[in-house]
């Protein structure tokens, strides 16, 4: 009996030693969503002392830096732009209405020429501005070769924004079936200096969605929807309030946009 007990104890000791020497069985980390696209915008007009450069004007496709991206603007009053050019609404000027919509391209690609510098004011990066929009408006980007799968772990939108008044920047998606949704995430917390642009990001998994009537850029229904985000056609933002015009009041500025998700071939 004594020998059996000694053997049993030795066996337990060997098993413990082998277990201690075994490599830990750590789970592999879940891959995070890759960068799908990054769009910082650009001014196409020259910005030297020989030009009368104005850092605001109707945005066109020339503002897009990536040849793989298409700019989409949803302005319910776009058909009125020619009339606004002749008779600008309050808070706007004729030069605001030379583009296809109310959305303006503002900011500088680099530091502005000395004669354009306003004392104490920062040099804004290129951005889209909604200040003269007469209604809610949405802007999206569409990748020519791929949908994006936003169900990938870590799928998110990162952007650089500035807001004024009660305006906020909300995410907008066009789905593969042609429908639109807008998210409850609302970026636009004011900084101590309201002239500063702030970088923020939103996790797609944390966003709740409402159906969006894109013709009017208004929400529809009173219930959250569960959109299929495995094939998203366009990604962008909405400002759901009319702009207040030039000067501080009510508007959003949206500078660099980054979207993280898995590409899905069209």
KERO-730952 format. One record per residue: z, y negated, x negated of N, C-alpha, C, O in turn; residue in three letters. Coordinates in steps of 0.05 Angstrom, whole numbers, plus 5000, padded with zeros to 4 digits. Layout:
# residues N
ZYXZYXZYXZYXAla
...
***
This chain:
# residues 266
500050244983500050005000500049754983498649564989Unk
501549754961501749524943498949464931498249234929Unk
497449674923494849634911492849514931491249334924Unk
493049604955491249504976491749204980489849054984Unk
494249124980494948844985493948674962492848464967Unk
494148764937493148614914490148584916489148364911Unk
488748794923485848774925485048574947483148424944Unk
486448584969485748404991486148114983484547934990Unk
488348054969488847784960486747694940485847464942Unk
485947864922483847794903481247744917479747564909Unk
480647904938478147854953478047584966476047454966Unk
480347504977480447244990480147024970478746824975Unk
481247064945481046864924478146834915477146604911Unk
476647054912473847044904472246904926470546734919Unk
472746964951471246834973471646534974469846384978Unk
474146444969474746164968473346024946472245804949Unk
473346154922471946044899468946014903467745814896Unk
467746224915464846214921464245984940462245844938Unk
465945964961465545754981465745474968464245294975Unk
467545444949467945184936465545114919464944874915Unk
464245314908461945264890459345224905457445124894Unk
459245294931456745274947456044974950457844814955Unk
453544904948452844624952453344534981452944684999Unk
454144284985454544185012452044185028449844135018Unk
452244245054449944265071449644005087450243985111Unk
448743785073448343525085445743525102443743635093Unk
445843405125443443375142441643165129442642965119Unk
439043215130437243015119437142765137437242795162Unk
437042525125437042285141434442265158432342355149Unk
434742155182432442125200430641905189431541685184Unk
428041955185426241745175426141515194426041545219Unk
426241265184426141035200423240945205421441015190Unk
422840805227420140715234418940545212420240365201Unk
416440595204415140435183414140165194414040125218Unk
413539985176412339725185409539785196407839895182Unk
409139695221406539735234404739495229402439525221Unk
405739255233404239015225406238785219408438785228Unk
405138595204406638355197404738125200402638125187Unk
405437925216403637695219405237435215406937375232Unk
404637285194406037035188404536785199405736565198Unk
402136805209400436585218399536405194400736415173Unk
397536245199396536065179395035825191393835855212Unk
395235605178393635375185390935395171390935455147Unk
388735365185386135385172385035115163383135105147Unk
386134895173385234635165386334565138388634635132Unk
384834415121385834335095388234135098388233985117Unk
390034155080392433985082392833815057395033835044Unk
390833665049391233495026391133205035390633145058Unk
391533025016391832745022389232625033389232405045Unk
386932755029384432655038383832705068381932605079Unk
385532875080385132945108387332825126389532775117Unk
386632785150388632695170389732935184389432965208Unk
391133105169392033365180394333315200396133165194Unk
394033445223396133435243397133715247395633895255Unk
399733765242400734045242401134155270402934325273Unk
399634075290399834185317397034175329395633965326Unk
396234385341393634395355393234665368394634855361Unk
391434685387391034925402390535165383388735155366Unk
392135375386391835605369389335765375388635795399Unk
387935855355385536025357385936275340387936305327Unk
383936445341384036695325384136635295384936805280Unk
383436395287383536325258386336315248386736315223Unk
388336315266391136305257392136585248394236595235Unk
390636795255391537065248390637135220388337105213Unk
392537225203391937275175390837565171389337605152Unk
391537745189390638025185388038085200387938035224Unk
386038185186383438255200383738485219381938535235Unk
386038635218386438855235387738785262388038945280Unk
388438525265389938435289388238255306386638085296Unk
388538275332387238105352389337945366391338055375Unk
388937685369390737505383390037505413387737465420Unk
392037535430391737525459393637315470396037325465Unk
392537125485394136915497394036935528391836945539Unk
396336945541396436955570397636705581400036675583Unk
395836515587396636245597395536225626393036195629Unk
397236225646396236215674394635955680393035955699Unk
394935745663393535495668391335445649390435215645Unk
390335655635388235625615385735495626384335345612Unk
385135555651382635445663382835145666380835005670Unk
385235035665385634745669385534585642385734345642Unk
385134725620385134595594383034365592383734155583Unk
380534405601378634185600379533935616379033715608Unk
380833985639381833755654384133625640384333375641Unk
385833775627388033665613387133505589388433305581Unk
384833585577383833425555383133145563383432955548Unk
382033115587381332855598383832705609383932455607Unk
385632845620388032725633390432885625391433045641Unk
391532845601393833005591396232995609397032775618Unk
397533225615400033215630402233065614401933025590Unk
404332995629406532845616407633005592408033245594Unk
408132855571409232985547407233095528407933205507Unk
404633075535402533185518400532965511400632745522Unk
398633035493396532845484393832985485393733235485Unk
391632835485389032965486388633175464387333385469Unk
389633115440389233305418390533575423389733765410Unk
392433585441393733845447391834035462392334275463Unk
389633935473388034085491385234155481383334175496Unk
385034175454382534255442382334555438380234655430Unk
384434705443384434995440383835125467383434995487Unk
383935395467383335535492385735555511385435645534Unk
388135475502390535495519392435275512391935105495Unk
394835295524396935095519398435155493399734985482Unk
398235395483399835475459398735345434396335345429Unk
400535215420399735055396400435205370402435355369Unk
398835165350399435255323400735015308399434805306Unk
403135055299404634835286405434925258405135165251Unk
406534745243407634805217405634795194403334725198Unk
406534855170405034825146404935085130406835245130Unk
402635145117402535375100404135335075405235535063Unk
404435085066406035025043407334745048407034645071Unk
408634635029409834375034407734175042405534165031Unk
408334005062406333805072405833595051407433545033Unk
403533455053403033235034405233025037406432995058Unk
405732875015407932685015407832485039409932415050Unk
405432405046405232205068405932325095406232175114Unk
406032595097406732715122409732795124410632885145Unk
411232755102413932835101415732635117415532395113Unk
417432745135419332585149422032615135422932845131Unk
423332395128425832405114427832575129428432535152Unk
429032775115431132945126430133175143431733335151Unk
427533185148426433405165425433635147424233585127Unk
425933885156424934115140421934145144420734045163Unk
420634285125417734355128417534605144418234825133Unk
416634595168416534825185414435025175412334945166Unk
415035285177412935485171410935495193411435405215Unk
408535605188406635635210407935785234409235985230Unk
407435685258408735805281407135735306405535545307Unk
407635895327406535835353408535685370410935765371Unk
407735475383409535295398408635265427406235245432Unk
410535275446409935275474410635015488410835005513Unk
411134805473412234555485410534425506411734305524Unk
407834445505406234305525405334495547403734415565Unk
406234745547405434935568406534855595408934785598Unk
404834865615405634775642406935005658408134945679Unk
406735245649407935475662409035665640408935605617Unk
410235885649410936095630408436195616406236165626Unk
408736305592406436385576407236625559409636655552Unk
405336795552405837015534403637035513401336955518Unk
404437135489402537165467403037445455405337515451Unk
400937595450401237855438399237895416397337735412Unk
399638105400397838195380397038485385398738645392Unk
394538545381393438815385392238915359390438785348Unk
393139145350391939265327389339405335389239555354Unk
387139355320384539445328384239755326382739875341Unk
385639875307385240155302387440335314386940575317Unk
389740225321391940405328393640285351394040045353Unk
394640465368396940405385399440425367399140495343Unk
401740345377404140385362406140535379406540485403Unk
407440735367409440895380412140765375413240775353Unk
413340645396415840505393418240685402420440585406Unk
417740945405419941125410421041235383423041375383Unk
419641185361420541265335423341155329423840915334Unk
425141315318427841205311427540965293426040965273Unk
429040765299428940515283426640335291426240125278Unk
425140395312423040215321424239945328426339935342Unk
423039725319424239465324422239245320420039285310Unk
422939005329421438765325423138565309425538525316Unk
422038455288423438255273421738005274419338015270Unk
423037775279421437525279423137285271425637295270Unk
421737075265422936815257422436625279420036565285Unk
424436515292424136345316425836095315427736075299Unk
425135915333426735675338426435615368424235645378Unk
428535535381428435465409429735205415431235095399Unk
429135095438430334845447430934865477429535005492Unk
433134735485433934755513434835035520436135165504Unk
434235125544435035385553432835595548432935815558Unk
430835525533428635715527429535925507431135875489Unk
428536165511429036395493426436545489424536525504Unk
426336705468424036865461424537155470426537275462Unk
422837255487423137525497420837705489418537615487Unk
421337965483419238145475417438225499418438265521Unk
414938235494412938325514411238545503410438535480Unk
410738755519409138975511406939025531407439015556Unk
404539085522402439185539402239485534401839565511Unk
402439645554402539935551399640045552397739905558Unk
399440295545396740425543395340435570392940435571Unk
396940435592395640435619394840155629393940135651Unk
395239955612394439685620396639515632396239275636Unk
398939625638401139475650402739335629402539405605Unk
404339135637405938975619408838995627409539015650Unk
410538975606413438955611414538735593413438675572Unk
416838625602418238425586421138515584422238615603Unk
422338465560425038565554427238375560426838125561Unk
429638485564431938305569433138195543434938025545Unk
432238275520433038155495432137865494429837815499Unk
433937685487433237405488434237275462436537215459Unk
432337225444433037095419432636785422430636695434Unk
434536635411434336355414436936215412437235985420Unk
438936345400441536215396441235975377440036005356Unk
442235755385441935515369443635525344445935615345Unk
442535435322444035415297445435145297445034975315Unk
447235105277448534845275446534615272446934395283Unk
444434675258442234485256439934595272438634785265Unk
439434465295437434575314434634575303432834695316Unk
434134445281431434445269430834685252428634725243Unk
432934855248432535085231431235315246431735365269Unk
429435465232428435715242430335935234431435935212Unk
430736125252432636345247431136615248429436655265Unk
431836795230430637065230432537255246434937245242Unk
431337415264432937605279431237855284428837845281Unk
432538065293431038305300432338435324434738405329Unk
430738585339431738725362430839025360428639085353Unk
432739205366432139485366430939555393432139505414Unk
428539675393427139745418428839925435428839895460Unk
430340105423432040295439434140155455435140265474Unk
434839905448437039765462435939575483437539445497Unk
433339555486432139365505431739495532430839715534Unk
432339345553431739415581429239255589428839025580Unk
427639375606424939255612424539205642425539365659Unk
423238985648422338925675419238915675418038845655Unk
418038985698415138955700414438665699415838485709Unk
412138605686411238325683408438295695406638445689Unk
408238105714405638035725404337845705405037605704Unk
402537955689401437795667399637565676399337375661Unk
398437585700396737375709398337115714397336895710Unk
400937145722402636915726404836895705406336695704Unk
405137105689407337135670410037095684411636915676Unk
410537265704413037265718413937555722412237735723Unk
416537595723417637865727417237955756417137785774Unk
417138215760416738335786418838545791419438705773Unk
419938555815421938755822424738685812425138495797Unk
426638845822429438795815430739035801433139045798Unk
429039225791430139455778428939485750426539425746Unk
430539585732429439635705427439865707427840055722Unk
425339845691423340055690423740215664424940125645Unk
422540455664422740635641419840675630418640875636Unk
418840485615416040495606415640715585417440775570Unk
413240825584412441015563411740855539409640725538Unk
413440855519413040695495411840855472411840775449Unk
410741095478409541255457406841155449405841225427Unk
405541005466402940875460402940595471402340545494Unk
403640405454403740125462401339985451400640005427Unk
399939845468397339715461397639445448396239385428Unk
399439275458399939015447402938955446404439055462Unk
403638795426406438715422406538415418405038305402Unk
408438285431408637995427411037875441413138015443Unk
410837635450413137495461412337335486410037285491Unk
414337265501414037085525416036865524418336905515Unk
415236635534417036415541416736385571414636295581Unk
418836455586418636465615419236195629419636195653Unk
419335975614419735715626417535525617416535555595Unk
416835335634414935125625416034965603418534925600Unk
414334855586415134685564415734405573414934325594Unk
417234255556418033985563416233775551416633535556Unk
414333855534412633665520413633615492415433755482Unk
412433415479413233355451416033235450417033125470Unk
417433275428420133195425422033425434421133615446Unk
424533395427426433605434426933605463427333405476Unk
427033855474427433885503427534175510429634295510Unk
425134295516425034575523422534705513420334625521Unk
422734895494420435035483421335255465423735275459Unk
419435415455420135605433418035575411415735505416Unk
418935625387417135655364417435945354419636045352Unk
415236075350415336355339413636365314411236325314Unk
415036405292413736425266413136715260412136865277Unk
413736815236413037085228413937295248416237285257Unk
412137485254412837715271412337975255410238005242Unk
414238155256414038415244414638625265416638595280Unk
413038835266413439055285413639315269411939375252Unk
415739465275416239715261416039945281417439955301Unk
414140125276413640355293411540535281410440465260Unk
411040765293409140955281406340905293406040895317Unk
404240875276401540835287400541085301401041315292Unk
399041045322397741265337394741185339394140975351Unk
393041345328390141275328389141235356389741395374Unk
387441035360386240975386384141185393382941175414Unk
***
